């Protein structure tokens, strides 16, 4: 069986897409009057250091979140969901 360690992949393009969609869904649910519960059953460490040995080994974050950090023309509301 293969093992998966998110610390090697944190911040990559798929991670950015997942968190963007997740944030938009949660924001949409918050507009409704009914309460909801969000339970992350597959949460990992919660925070990952992108300068860590694991992240630097693959460098996947450079094609994900790092590309967004380099943009200076993002809409003002970008990132405010978090």
Biopython code that builds the backbone (N, CA, C, O; Angstrom):
import numpy as np
from Bio.PDB.StructureBuilder import StructureBuilder

atoms = [
    (1, "UNK", "N", (0.840, -1.184, 0.000)),
    (1, "UNK", "CA", (0.000, 0.000, 0.000)),
    (1, "UNK", "C", (0.882, 1.244, 0.000)),
    (1, "UNK", "O", (1.874, 1.316, 0.725)),
    (2, "UNK", "N", (0.517, 2.195, -0.802)),
    (2, "UNK", "CA", (1.255, 3.449, -0.850)),
    (2, "UNK", "C", (0.871, 4.326, 0.329)),
    (2, "UNK", "O", (-0.275, 4.317, 0.779)),
    (3, "UNK", "N", (1.825, 5.072, 0.816)),
    (3, "UNK", "CA", (1.511, 6.021, 1.892)),
    (3, "UNK", "C", (1.483, 7.428, 1.302)),
    (3, "UNK", "O", (2.125, 7.704, 0.289)),
    (4, "UNK", "N", (0.743, 8.294, 1.940)),
    (4, "UNK", "CA", (0.606, 9.673, 1.472)),
    (4, "UNK", "C", (0.930, 10.598, 2.627)),
    (4, "UNK", "O", (0.360, 10.468, 3.710)),
    (5, "UNK", "N", (1.834, 11.525, 2.404)),
    (5, "UNK", "CA", (2.159, 12.536, 3.407)),
    (5, "UNK", "C", (1.915, 13.895, 2.770)),
    (5, "UNK", "O", (2.611, 14.304, 1.840)),
    (6, "UNK", "N", (0.908, 14.582, 3.294)),
    (6, "UNK", "CA", (0.492, 15.846, 2.696)),
    (6, "UNK", "C", (1.591, 16.898, 2.749)),
    (6, "UNK", "O", (1.606, 17.815, 1.928)),
    (7, "UNK", "N", (2.500, 16.783, 3.690)),
    (7, "UNK", "CA", (3.565, 17.783, 3.811)),
    (7, "UNK", "C", (4.412, 17.877, 2.542)),
    (7, "UNK", "O", (5.054, 18.901, 2.311)),
    (8, "UNK", "N", (4.425, 16.844, 1.730)),
    (8, "UNK", "CA", (5.152, 16.885, 0.459)),
    (8, "UNK", "C", (4.351, 17.620, -0.621)),
    (8, "UNK", "O", (4.922, 18.076, -1.612)),
    (9, "UNK", "N", (3.039, 17.735, -0.435)),
    (9, "UNK", "CA", (2.158, 18.258, -1.481)),
    (9, "UNK", "C", (1.389, 19.514, -1.078)),
    (9, "UNK", "O", (0.645, 20.067, -1.888)),
    (10, "UNK", "N", (1.557, 19.966, 0.149)),
    (10, "UNK", "CA", (0.808, 21.127, 0.649)),
    (10, "UNK", "C", (1.052, 22.348, -0.234)),
    (10, "UNK", "O", (2.185, 22.646, -0.610)),
    (11, "UNK", "N", (-0.026, 23.039, -0.551)),
    (11, "UNK", "CA", (0.068, 24.265, -1.337)),
    (11, "UNK", "C", (0.153, 24.056, -2.832)),
    (11, "UNK", "O", (0.296, 25.026, -3.577)),
    (12, "UNK", "N", (0.070, 22.814, -3.296)),
    (12, "UNK", "CA", (0.161, 22.596, -4.742)),
    (12, "UNK", "C", (-1.125, 23.048, -5.438)),
    (12, "UNK", "O", (-2.065, 23.486, -4.775)),
    (13, "UNK", "N", (-1.173, 22.944, -6.759)),
    (13, "UNK", "CA", (-2.328, 23.458, -7.508)),
    (13, "UNK", "C", (-3.633, 22.783, -7.082)),
    (13, "UNK", "O", (-4.671, 23.440, -7.013)),
    (14, "UNK", "N", (-3.591, 21.490, -6.796)),
    (14, "UNK", "CA", (-4.809, 20.787, -6.378)),
    (14, "UNK", "C", (-5.264, 21.252, -5.002)),
    (14, "UNK", "O", (-6.463, 21.350, -4.740)),
    (15, "UNK", "N", (-4.314, 21.536, -4.130)),
    (15, "UNK", "CA", (-4.629, 22.034, -2.789)),
    (15, "UNK", "C", (-5.295, 23.408, -2.875)),
    (15, "UNK", "O", (-6.262, 23.684, -2.166)),
    (16, "UNK", "N", (-4.774, 24.254, -3.742)),
    (16, "UNK", "CA", (-5.348, 25.586, -3.934)),
    (16, "UNK", "C", (-6.778, 25.468, -4.463)),
    (16, "UNK", "O", (-7.681, 26.150, -3.977)),
    (17, "UNK", "N", (-6.979, 24.614, -5.444)),
    (17, "UNK", "CA", (-8.324, 24.412, -5.993)),
    (17, "UNK", "C", (-9.274, 23.884, -4.916)),
    (17, "UNK", "O", (-10.389, 24.384, -4.767)),
    (18, "UNK", "N", (-8.832, 22.880, -4.174)),
    (18, "UNK", "CA", (-9.679, 22.285, -3.131)),
    (18, "UNK", "C", (-10.094, 23.324, -2.100)),
    (18, "UNK", "O", (-11.269, 23.408, -1.743)),
    (19, "UNK", "N", (-9.144, 24.112, -1.619)),
    (19, "UNK", "CA", (-9.461, 25.097, -0.584)),
    (19, "UNK", "C", (-10.306, 26.251, -1.124)),
    (19, "UNK", "O", (-11.120, 26.814, -0.392)),
    (20, "UNK", "N", (-10.125, 26.603, -2.381)),
    (20, "UNK", "CA", (-10.946, 27.647, -2.989)),
    (20, "UNK", "C", (-12.396, 27.190, -3.084)),
    (20, "UNK", "O", (-13.308, 27.904, -2.667)),
    (21, "UNK", "N", (-12.602, 26.006, -3.629)),
    (21, "UNK", "CA", (-13.962, 25.467, -3.753)),
    (21, "UNK", "C", (-14.583, 25.270, -2.376)),
    (21, "UNK", "O", (-15.746, 25.613, -2.162)),
    (22, "UNK", "N", (-13.826, 24.727, -1.459)),
    (22, "UNK", "CA", (-14.316, 24.507, -0.094)),
    (22, "UNK", "C", (-14.759, 25.823, 0.543)),
    (22, "UNK", "O", (-15.821, 25.882, 1.162)),
    (23, "UNK", "N", (-13.970, 26.860, 0.400)),
    (23, "UNK", "CA", (-14.307, 28.169, 0.969)),
    (23, "UNK", "C", (-15.558, 28.754, 0.337)),
    (23, "UNK", "O", (-16.400, 29.321, 1.033)),
    (24, "UNK", "N", (-15.684, 28.621, -0.977)),
    (24, "UNK", "CA", (-16.865, 29.140, -1.662)),
    (24, "UNK", "C", (-18.130, 28.397, -1.240)),
    (24, "UNK", "O", (-19.185, 29.009, -1.073)),
    (25, "UNK", "N", (-18.027, 27.098, -1.071)),
    (25, "UNK", "CA", (-19.187, 26.315, -0.614)),
    (25, "UNK", "C", (-19.592, 26.738, 0.790)),
    (25, "UNK", "O", (-20.777, 26.930, 1.060)),
    (26, "UNK", "N", (-18.631, 26.885, 1.677)),
    (26, "UNK", "CA", (-18.938, 27.294, 3.055)),
    (26, "UNK", "C", (-19.555, 28.686, 3.075)),
    (26, "UNK", "O", (-20.517, 28.925, 3.805)),
    (27, "UNK", "N", (-19.015, 29.604, 2.284)),
    (27, "UNK", "CA", (-19.589, 30.950, 2.220)),
    (27, "UNK", "C", (-21.028, 30.903, 1.711)),
    (27, "UNK", "O", (-21.885, 31.637, 2.203)),
    (28, "UNK", "N", (-21.289, 30.056, 0.743)),
    (28, "UNK", "CA", (-22.646, 29.916, 0.220)),
    (28, "UNK", "C", (-23.589, 29.351, 1.281)),
    (28, "UNK", "O", (-24.716, 29.826, 1.425)),
    (29, "UNK", "N", (-23.142, 28.353, 2.013)),
    (29, "UNK", "CA", (-23.969, 27.770, 3.074)),
    (29, "UNK", "C", (-24.251, 28.773, 4.190)),
    (29, "UNK", "O", (-25.316, 28.731, 4.805)),
    (30, "UNK", "N", (-23.314, 29.664, 4.450)),
    (30, "UNK", "CA", (-23.498, 30.668, 5.503)),
    (30, "UNK", "C", (-24.581, 31.680, 5.150)),
    (30, "UNK", "O", (-25.114, 32.343, 6.040)),
    (31, "UNK", "N", (-24.915, 31.811, 3.873)),
    (31, "UNK", "CA", (-25.958, 32.746, 3.455)),
    (31, "UNK", "C", (-27.358, 32.228, 3.776)),
    (31, "UNK", "O", (-28.313, 33.005, 3.825)),
    (32, "UNK", "N", (-27.480, 30.947, 3.990)),
    (32, "UNK", "CA", (-28.785, 30.356, 4.309)),
    (32, "UNK", "C", (-29.100, 30.569, 5.784)),
    (32, "UNK", "O", (-28.198, 30.738, 6.605)),
    (33, "UNK", "N", (-30.375, 30.559, 6.107)),
    (33, "UNK", "CA", (-30.790, 30.756, 7.491)),
    (33, "UNK", "C", (-30.603, 29.503, 8.340)),
    (33, "UNK", "O", (-30.435, 29.599, 9.556)),
    (34, "UNK", "N", (-30.631, 28.356, 7.725)),
    (34, "UNK", "CA", (-30.490, 27.114, 8.473)),
    (34, "UNK", "C", (-29.027, 26.912, 8.886)),
    (34, "UNK", "O", (-28.111, 27.217, 8.122)),
    (35, "UNK", "N", (-28.822, 26.399, 10.093)),
    (35, "UNK", "CA", (-27.446, 26.105, 10.515)),
    (35, "UNK", "C", (-26.907, 24.885, 9.769)),
    (35, "UNK", "O", (-27.668, 24.078, 9.234)),
    (36, "UNK", "N", (-25.605, 24.770, 9.746)),
    (36, "UNK", "CA", (-24.978, 23.603, 9.138)),
    (36, "UNK", "C", (-23.749, 23.230, 9.958)),
    (36, "UNK", "O", (-23.220, 24.038, 10.721)),
    (37, "UNK", "N", (-23.318, 22.016, 9.785)),
    (37, "UNK", "CA", (-22.125, 21.515, 10.461)),
    (37, "UNK", "C", (-21.125, 21.113, 9.399)),
    (37, "UNK", "O", (-21.452, 20.373, 8.471)),
    (38, "UNK", "N", (-19.917, 21.598, 9.538)),
    (38, "UNK", "CA", (-18.843, 21.165, 8.650)),
    (38, "UNK", "C", (-17.859, 20.376, 9.498)),
    (38, "UNK", "O", (-17.295, 20.904, 10.456)),
    (39, "UNK", "N", (-17.658, 19.138, 9.152)),
    (39, "UNK", "CA", (-16.755, 18.266, 9.885)),
    (39, "UNK", "C", (-15.747, 17.701, 8.898)),
    (39, "UNK", "O", (-16.108, 16.951, 7.991)),
    (40, "UNK", "N", (-14.508, 18.055, 9.075)),
    (40, "UNK", "CA", (-13.453, 17.569, 8.189)),
    (40, "UNK", "C", (-12.934, 16.247, 8.741)),
    (40, "UNK", "O", (-12.226, 16.214, 9.747)),
    (41, "UNK", "N", (-13.291, 15.181, 8.081)),
    (41, "UNK", "CA", (-12.897, 13.851, 8.552)),
    (41, "UNK", "C", (-11.514, 13.430, 8.073)),
    (41, "UNK", "O", (-10.999, 12.394, 8.492)),
    (42, "UNK", "N", (-10.912, 14.228, 7.197)),
    (42, "UNK", "CA", (-9.603, 13.869, 6.665)),
    (42, "UNK", "C", (-8.571, 14.974, 6.902)),
    (42, "UNK", "O", (-7.611, 15.112, 6.144)),
    (43, "UNK", "N", (-8.775, 15.740, 7.938)),
    (43, "UNK", "CA", (-7.850, 16.834, 8.230)),
    (43, "UNK", "C", (-6.481, 16.284, 8.621)),
    (43, "UNK", "O", (-6.364, 15.245, 9.271)),
    (44, "UNK", "N", (-5.474, 17.001, 8.211)),
    (44, "UNK", "CA", (-4.112, 16.614, 8.556)),
    (44, "UNK", "C", (-3.600, 17.453, 9.705)),
    (44, "UNK", "O", (-4.291, 17.637, 10.707)),
    (45, "UNK", "N", (-2.413, 17.951, 9.564)),
    (45, "UNK", "CA", (-1.765, 18.711, 10.630)),
    (45, "UNK", "C", (-2.405, 20.077, 10.849)),
    (45, "UNK", "O", (-2.255, 20.660, 11.923)),
    (46, "UNK", "N", (-3.101, 20.589, 9.866)),
    (46, "UNK", "CA", (-3.733, 21.899, 10.007)),
    (46, "UNK", "C", (-2.900, 23.014, 9.412)),
    (46, "UNK", "O", (-3.439, 23.918, 8.774)),
    (47, "UNK", "N", (-1.616, 22.963, 9.609)),
    (47, "UNK", "CA", (-0.692, 23.935, 9.007)),
    (47, "UNK", "C", (0.541, 23.190, 8.525)),
    (47, "UNK", "O", (1.003, 22.231, 9.144)),
    (48, "UNK", "N", (1.050, 23.658, 7.416)),
    (48, "UNK", "CA", (2.241, 23.038, 6.852)),
    (48, "UNK", "C", (3.247, 24.133, 6.524)),
    (48, "UNK", "O", (2.892, 25.158, 5.941)),
    (49, "UNK", "N", (4.467, 23.918, 6.889)),
    (49, "UNK", "CA", (5.533, 24.871, 6.601)),
    (49, "UNK", "C", (6.043, 24.615, 5.180)),
    (49, "UNK", "O", (6.612, 23.561, 4.896)),
    (50, "UNK", "N", (5.835, 25.576, 4.307)),
    (50, "UNK", "CA", (6.242, 25.384, 2.920)),
    (50, "UNK", "C", (7.746, 25.502, 2.733)),
    (50, "UNK", "O", (8.266, 25.207, 1.657)),
    (51, "UNK", "N", (8.437, 25.924, 3.761)),
    (51, "UNK", "CA", (9.896, 25.947, 3.720)),
    (51, "UNK", "C", (10.510, 24.704, 4.335)),
    (51, "UNK", "O", (11.727, 24.622, 4.495)),
    (52, "UNK", "N", (9.670, 23.734, 4.681)),
    (52, "UNK", "CA", (10.161, 22.507, 5.317)),
    (52, "UNK", "C", (10.906, 21.637, 4.308)),
    (52, "UNK", "O", (10.815, 21.841, 3.097)),
    (53, "UNK", "N", (11.634, 20.675, 4.832)),
    (53, "UNK", "CA", (12.374, 19.748, 3.975)),
    (53, "UNK", "C", (11.437, 18.996, 3.027)),
    (53, "UNK", "O", (11.759, 18.807, 1.854)),
    (54, "UNK", "N", (10.288, 18.573, 3.532)),
    (54, "UNK", "CA", (9.335, 17.834, 2.691)),
    (54, "UNK", "C", (8.811, 18.701, 1.550)),
    (54, "UNK", "O", (8.827, 18.284, 0.392)),
    (55, "UNK", "N", (8.350, 19.897, 1.875)),
    (55, "UNK", "CA", (7.790, 20.779, 0.846)),
    (55, "UNK", "C", (8.852, 21.204, -0.160)),
    (55, "UNK", "O", (8.583, 21.288, -1.359)),
    (56, "UNK", "N", (10.042, 21.466, 0.325)),
    (56, "UNK", "CA", (11.125, 21.882, -0.575)),
    (56, "UNK", "C", (11.582, 20.729, -1.469)),
    (56, "UNK", "O", (12.048, 20.951, -2.586)),
    (57, "UNK", "N", (11.448, 19.517, -0.978)),
    (57, "UNK", "CA", (11.886, 18.358, -1.768)),
    (57, "UNK", "C", (11.096, 18.245, -3.068)),
    (57, "UNK", "O", (11.668, 17.971, -4.123)),
    (58, "UNK", "N", (9.780, 18.457, -2.995)),
    (58, "UNK", "CA", (8.959, 18.365, -4.210)),
    (58, "UNK", "C", (8.775, 19.721, -4.881)),
    (58, "UNK", "O", (8.677, 19.800, -6.105)),
    (59, "UNK", "N", (8.727, 20.788, -4.087)),
    (59, "UNK", "CA", (8.538, 22.131, -4.634)),
    (59, "UNK", "C", (7.180, 22.339, -5.283)),
    (59, "UNK", "O", (7.006, 23.278, -6.059)),
    (60, "UNK", "N", (6.216, 21.481, -4.977)),
    (60, "UNK", "CA", (4.903, 21.568, -5.621)),
    (60, "UNK", "C", (4.186, 22.874, -5.321)),
    (60, "UNK", "O", (3.408, 23.351, -6.147)),
    (61, "UNK", "N", (4.428, 23.454, -4.168)),
    (61, "UNK", "CA", (3.762, 24.709, -3.804)),
    (61, "UNK", "C", (4.157, 25.848, -4.735)),
    (61, "UNK", "O", (3.433, 26.838, -4.840)),
    (62, "UNK", "N", (5.293, 25.721, -5.410)),
    (62, "UNK", "CA", (5.742, 26.778, -6.323)),
    (62, "UNK", "C", (4.795, 26.942, -7.511)),
    (62, "UNK", "O", (4.683, 28.034, -8.069)),
    (63, "UNK", "N", (4.119, 25.871, -7.896)),
    (63, "UNK", "CA", (3.142, 25.928, -8.991)),
    (63, "UNK", "C", (1.722, 26.078, -8.461)),
    (63, "UNK", "O", (0.768, 26.047, -9.239)),
    (64, "UNK", "N", (1.568, 26.238, -7.169)),
    (64, "UNK", "CA", (0.250, 26.390, -6.558)),
    (64, "UNK", "C", (0.131, 27.737, -5.873)),
    (64, "UNK", "O", (0.004, 28.771, -6.528)),
    (65, "UNK", "N", (0.173, 27.716, -4.558)),
    (65, "UNK", "CA", (-0.052, 28.925, -3.767)),
    (65, "UNK", "C", (1.014, 29.994, -4.013)),
    (65, "UNK", "O", (0.713, 31.186, -3.942)),
    (66, "UNK", "N", (2.238, 29.595, -4.299)),
    (66, "UNK", "CA", (3.293, 30.588, -4.542)),
    (66, "UNK", "C", (2.986, 31.442, -5.768)),
    (66, "UNK", "O", (3.332, 32.623, -5.798)),
    (67, "UNK", "N", (2.344, 30.864, -6.774)),
    (67, "UNK", "CA", (1.967, 31.639, -7.962)),
    (67, "UNK", "C", (0.912, 32.683, -7.620)),
    (67, "UNK", "O", (0.911, 33.777, -8.185)),
    (68, "UNK", "N", (0.024, 32.351, -6.706)),
    (68, "UNK", "CA", (-0.995, 33.316, -6.281)),
    (68, "UNK", "C", (-0.343, 34.421, -5.460)),
    (68, "UNK", "O", (-0.670, 35.596, -5.632)),
    (69, "UNK", "N", (0.570, 34.057, -4.575)),
    (69, "UNK", "CA", (1.260, 35.064, -3.760)),
    (69, "UNK", "C", (1.988, 36.086, -4.627)),
    (69, "UNK", "O", (2.142, 37.239, -4.226)),
    (70, "UNK", "N", (2.434, 35.677, -5.803)),
    (70, "UNK", "CA", (3.192, 36.568, -6.688)),
    (70, "UNK", "C", (2.307, 37.551, -7.450)),
    (70, "UNK", "O", (2.816, 38.515, -8.023)),
    (71, "UNK", "N", (1.004, 37.328, -7.466)),
    (71, "UNK", "CA", (0.083, 38.192, -8.201)),
    (71, "UNK", "C", (-0.150, 39.490, -7.438)),
    (71, "UNK", "O", (-0.368, 39.470, -6.227)),
    (72, "UNK", "N", (-0.103, 40.608, -8.139)),
    (72, "UNK", "CA", (-0.407, 41.883, -7.487)),
    (72, "UNK", "C", (-1.706, 42.493, -8.018)),
    (72, "UNK", "O", (-2.042, 43.632, -7.695)),
    (73, "UNK", "N", (-2.433, 41.722, -8.837)),
    (73, "UNK", "CA", (-3.686, 42.228, -9.395)),
    (73, "UNK", "C", (-4.889, 41.377, -8.974)),
    (73, "UNK", "O", (-5.887, 41.307, -9.691)),
    (74, "UNK", "N", (-4.788, 40.742, -7.821)),
    (74, "UNK", "CA", (-5.905, 39.930, -7.326)),
    (74, "UNK", "C", (-7.008, 40.833, -6.797)),
    (74, "UNK", "O", (-6.726, 41.923, -6.300)),
    (75, "UNK", "N", (-8.259, 40.397, -6.897)),
    (75, "UNK", "CA", (-9.361, 41.176, -6.318)),
    (75, "UNK", "C", (-9.141, 41.375, -4.819)),
    (75, "UNK", "O", (-8.546, 40.526, -4.155)),
    (76, "UNK", "N", (-9.617, 42.487, -4.296)),
    (76, "UNK", "CA", (-9.399, 42.830, -2.888)),
    (76, "UNK", "C", (-9.941, 41.773, -1.941)),
    (76, "UNK", "O", (-9.367, 41.545, -0.877)),
    (77, "UNK", "N", (-11.042, 41.124, -2.314)),
    (77, "UNK", "CA", (-11.653, 40.141, -1.411)),
    (77, "UNK", "C", (-10.963, 38.778, -1.444)),
    (77, "UNK", "O", (-11.332, 37.894, -0.671)),
    (78, "UNK", "N", (-9.985, 38.589, -2.306)),
    (78, "UNK", "CA", (-9.290, 37.313, -2.388)),
    (78, "UNK", "C", (-8.605, 37.004, -1.063)),
    (78, "UNK", "O", (-7.844, 37.814, -0.533)),
    (79, "UNK", "N", (-8.888, 35.836, -0.550)),
    (79, "UNK", "CA", (-8.258, 35.403, 0.692)),
    (79, "UNK", "C", (-8.965, 35.833, 1.954)),
    (79, "UNK", "O", (-8.578, 35.417, 3.046)),
    (80, "UNK", "N", (-10.001, 36.665, 1.834)),
    (80, "UNK", "CA", (-10.680, 37.135, 3.040)),
    (80, "UNK", "C", (-11.614, 36.086, 3.616)),
    (80, "UNK", "O", (-12.064, 36.223, 4.754)),
    (81, "UNK", "N", (-11.913, 35.050, 2.859)),
    (81, "UNK", "CA", (-12.807, 34.001, 3.345)),
    (81, "UNK", "C", (-12.179, 33.277, 4.523)),
    (81, "UNK", "O", (-12.882, 32.881, 5.453)),
    (82, "UNK", "N", (-10.888, 33.103, 4.495)),
    (82, "UNK", "CA", (-10.213, 32.370, 5.556)),
    (82, "UNK", "C", (-10.218, 33.193, 6.809)),
    (82, "UNK", "O", (-9.696, 32.758, 7.835)),
]
sb = StructureBuilder()
sb.init_structure("model")
sb.init_model(0)
sb.init_chain("A")
sb.init_seg("    ")
for serial, (resi, resn, name, xyz) in enumerate(atoms, 1):
    if name == "N":
        sb.init_residue(resn, " ", resi, " ")
    sb.init_atom(name, np.array(xyz, "f"), 0.0, 1.0, " ", f" {name:<3s}", serial, name[0])
structure = sb.get_structure()
